[in-house]
Amino acid sequence: MTPVAVIRGDSPVVLGMPHGGTFVPDAIHARLNPRGQGLSDTDWHIDRLYADLLPGASVVKSTVHRYVIDANRDPAGASLYPGQNTTTLCPTTDFDGHDIWLPGQAPSDDEIAERRATYHAPYHAALAEALERARDRHGVAVLYDCHSIRSDIPFLFAGTLPIFNIGTNNGTTCAPEIAAATLETCRAADPDQTVLNGRFKGGWTTRHYGRPEIGQHAIQMETAQRAYMDEAAPWTYRPERADRLRPVLAELLTQLKTLALSGRLSSPRGA
C-alpha cells in the first residue's frame, strides 16, 4: 500500500485530501481497541464527493487513516488550536475524547517518528510537488483542502456545525478574492449554513502551504457530513443529498480556477 495517491492535472487548483484514507497496517490495527478499529473519524467518501468536479485538477490523497498518523497535523506535534480540545499527530483519542488504543499500546515517540517518515512525509512531498507544478505552469497555485466531519461532536465544538466551514487562518493563507468567492458561493447555496474562520480556521496543511506572497494560496473546506451521507456506521453515502451539494462545490472550484487564471489575486493584508 502506497501512503499517497496522486492524480496529476494541469489546473492551478490542487485538491488535498489528508483524511480520506482508511488503510491501517495489520500490526497497528491489532493494537487499536474496538472503538479505534471503527475508524469513525474518517472523512468518509470525500474522494467520491469531489470526484470530477473540476476537470484537470490535481488530487493528492493520503491513503492512510488518521489514527495511524494525521497528515493534517504539524509534524512537530504543536497544537493547531491551543486551549481547545483536538486530536494529536498520532491520536490517542477519537473526536469524542475516548481512548482508541488497547492499554499500553499507544505509539511511542520513536514509533511516531517512524510513522512521520513513512506516511506523513510522502503525502506532503506529493502535495508540495503538485503545488510547485501548478505554480511553474500558471504562476499561481490554489490548494483547496477537502475535509468533512460529523455535525455534532460536543468534545470538539458546541452545537451543530454548519454545512460549509471555510478556513483561511483569519485571512492569512489566501488572497481575499479567494475567501470572498468561496464565501459568496456557499452563502448563495445556504446563507444560514456557511461560516468563515469559525471553529475550523484551516489545519496545518492550509497554514503551512498558504503563502500568497509567492502566489501560493490555500483554503480549507470542512463540510458537515449530514449534507451527503449518514453520520453513523456503516457511514452510507447518500447520492440524493450529495447531488444537491456537488453542484455548489463544482461552482466553487470553477470560481477558484477562474480567479487563479485571471491575474487579479492580491496578497492578504498587504503581505
N, C-alpha and C positions, 0 to 999 in steps of 0.2 A: 504494500500500500504506500503510494507516494503521499507526502504530507500536504501537497498543494496541487490543485487542478487549475489549469490556465486555459482560457480561450483568448487567443490573440486577435485583436481587432485593429482597425485603423482610425477609430474615432478619438477625439480628445477626451472623451468621458471614459473613465475606468470604474467598474463596479467591484468593490471589495466585499467579500463575504467571509468574515472571520469565524462565524459561529454556526454555520450550516452543516458542518461535518458531524458524523456520528461514529467514526471509527475509533475504537478503543482496543489497543493490543490486549491479547488474551491474558497476559500476566498482570496487566493493570486492572482489567475487568474483574478478575478474580479477587482483587483486594477492595473493590467497591462493595458497600453494603447494598441491600436490595433497593433502597431509595436511590443511591447513586447509580445503580445499574439501570434505573428507569430513564436516565438522561433527560429529565423533564425540562431542563433549562436550554434545550436546543432551540435555535432559530428555525423551527420546523418549516420545511418546504420553501425556504427562502429562494433557492435557485429556481424552483418551479414558478413562484410568484413573479420573478423578474425575467423569466425566460423570453427572449426575443422581443423585449420591449423597445430596445434601441439597437437596430441592426448596426453592426460594425463596432460596437463597444467591446473593449477588453473586459474579461471577467477573471478575477483571481479569488479562488475559494479554498479555504482550509478544509481538508477532508477529515481532520482530527477533532474529536469532541473537546469542548472547552474544559471538561473535567480532567482531561489529560494535561492540557495547558491552554491557557486563554490567549489566543492570538491578538486580542484587543486590549491587553494589559501591558503596562510598562515592563520591559524585560528586567529592569532593576527592582521591580516589586513595589514601586511607590503607588500610593492610593490615588485614584482619579478624583475621588470625592471625599476629601478629608472631613471627618466628623460625621459622615453618613454611612449607613450600612451598605456594604458592597461585597463582592467576592474578589479573590486574590488571583495572582498569576497562575498558580496551581490550586484551585479552590479546595477548601476543606469542608465547606458547607454549600448547600444549594441556595436558591433565591429565597427560600422560606426560612433560612437560618438553621436548617437541620444538617447534621453530620452526613457525609456521603461515603466515608471510608469505614471499613471494619476497624475495630480497636487496634491501635498501634500500626496501622497500615498507610497512614497519610505519608506523602512523599517527603523524603529528607531534603536538606539543602543541596546535597550532591546530586540527588536524582532530579531535582528541579533544574539544576544547571544542565544536566544531560538532556532533559526534555526540551529545554530552551534551545539548545543547539540542534536537536533532531527535528523539532516540529515548528517552533516559533520562528527561528531564523530563516528557514527556507520559505515560509509564507511571506515574510517581509522582504526577502530578497526578490521574490517574484513580483510583489506589489511595486517595489521601488523600480524594478526594470520596466514594468508596464507603464508607469508614470513617466519615466525617462524617455521611453519610445514615443509616448504621446507628445511630450514637450519638444523632442527633436523634430517631430513631423509638423506640429502645428504651432510651436512656440508657447503653448499653454496646455495644461492638463487639469482636469477636474476629477477628483476622486469622490465618488458617491458611495458612501459606506452603508451597506444594506444590513439592517437588523430587524428583528421582531421579538416580541416578548408578550407574556401573558398580561392581561389587562389589570388584574387585581393581585398585587403582591405586597401585603402590609409590611413585610420586613424591609422592603426597599422604598416604598412610597405610599402615601396616604391616598385613599380614594381610588377611583377608576381612571386609568391612564387614557388620555385622548388617543385617537387613532393615529394621527400624524404628529410625531415628536421630532422636531428638527433641531440639530445641534451644530453650532459653529463656534463653540467655546466663547460665547459672548461677543461674536463678531470678529474674531481674530484669525480664523482659519480659511476664509474665502473672501472674495470681493463682495461688497454689499449688494451688487446686482444679482449675484447667485442666491444669496439669502432671500432677497426680495422676491425673485421669481419663484423660488420654492414655496415661500410663504403664501404668495398670491395664488399659486396653482392649488395648493392644499385648501386654502380658505374658500376658494371658488367651489370646491367639491363639498366641503363641510366646515363652515367657519367656527362652529362650536366644538369641533374635534381636532383643532390644529393649535400647536403651541411651538414657539421658538425659544430655545435655550431654557426649557423648564427643568424637569428632573433630569433629563438626559441632554447634556450640553455638547456631546461628542466625546468619544472614548480616546484612548491613547493613539489609535490609528489616525483619527481626524486631527488631533492636536500635533502629532508628530509630522505628518505629511503636509498639513496645511501651511504653505509658505507662499502667500500671494505675492510677496515681493519678488519672487523669481518666476512668477507665472504658474505656480502650482497651488491649486485651490482644493479644499476638502470640506465636505459637508456630510453629516450623518443623518440617516432617517431611521428612527426607531418606530416601527409600526405595531400597534396593538393587534395581537393575533386574532382577536374576535372578528376582525374585518375580513378574514379569509379562511379560517379554519376553526376546529373545535379546540378549546383550551384545556382539554383533559385527555389522558390516554384513551384510545390509541392515536390522538393528535391528527384527526382526519382533516384532510384538505377539502374545502367546500367550494367547488367551482362556481356555484351560484353567487357566492359572496365575492370570491376573487375576481369574477368577471365584472363586478362593479368597481373594484379597486384598481385593477390593472390599467384601464384607460387613463386614470388620474396619474399613475406612476409613469406611464408611457409619455403623456403630455409633459410631465415634469422633466424627464430625461431629455426629451426633444428640446425643451426650452434651454436646458443647461448646455447642450451641444451647440445650439444656435448662438448662445451668448459667448461660448468659448471661441467660436469661429468668427465672431463679429469684430474682434479687436477692441471692444468697448469696456473690457473689465478693468476696474480700478482696484487699487490696494485699499484695504480697510484702514480707517483712522490714520491716513497719511503714511502708512508703512512704506 
